[in-house]
């Protein structure tokens, strides 16, 4: 899986995306997802903070932080991951 976080260089309201990045780069997350490629960029070309998550099924979902908390985005990512893991376990049986 892969996570790409894009942040605007001159914008307010970056609390949620920064917390999201902090959680993804924590030792706990890295230990549970060692193969996850995490990158971020800060650019004046970026208008609003967003994150693109590519899941194990190779589908990419774009999340916009507008009006959402870090927990909102993380909850959706975890839900999608859980569904994929269950589908994988069912397929192997």
Buried (B, 14 or more C-beta within 10 A) or exposed (E): BBBBBBBBEEBEEBEBBBBBBEBBEEEEBEEEBEEBEBEBEBEEEBEEBBBBBBBBEEEEEEBEBEEBEBEBBBEBBEEBBEEBEEEEEEEEE
